[in-house]
Amino acid sequence: MLTLTITSGALGVRPPVTKPHPGFYLQVGEERFRRLVHDHYEMIRHSDIAFLFPVLDEEDFEAAKKHAADFFIQICGGPDYFKQTRGEPQMVGRHAPFRIDAHARERWLEFYTVLLPKLEAEGVDPEYIKSFWDYIDLFSIWMINTPDHA
């Protein structure tokens, strides 16, 4: 049984992070990976954290989905699309303009707790899914840049 627990995060905390097992990307594949990110963004679109994303500009919103998918594909051992189109990831700096508190991070992760178990049902090894989860769970703590209720 796949257990996806959200680690508590706080402003200024940067836990050590391990990249996902490359088997995750190999089993999921690029097309399904992009659909995973698309579905995640569509959940965000109708959520209380939608204000952090360009949901009112369809072109910008689609670009944000593409950039996110490119980043995750690269970090999981796939082609370096993100680096080719956007340069080095530098994700903390890229997220600096957005007011991300612990609650927003947790909401962002909650949508993946709904989507990732579907991959197991599709035959993706739960250990690989867990390695992706562990990565996003911990690395997302790095993105917190605003105190709660600021």
Buried (B, 14 or more C-beta within 10 A) or exposed (E): EBEBEBBEBEBEEEEEBEBBBEBBBBBBEEEBBBBBBBBBBBBBEEBEBBEBBEBEEEEEBEEBBBBBBBBBBBBBBBEBBBEEEBEEBEBEEBBEEBEBBBBBBBBBBBBBBEBBBEBBEEEBBBEBBBBBBBBBBBBBBBBBBBEEEE
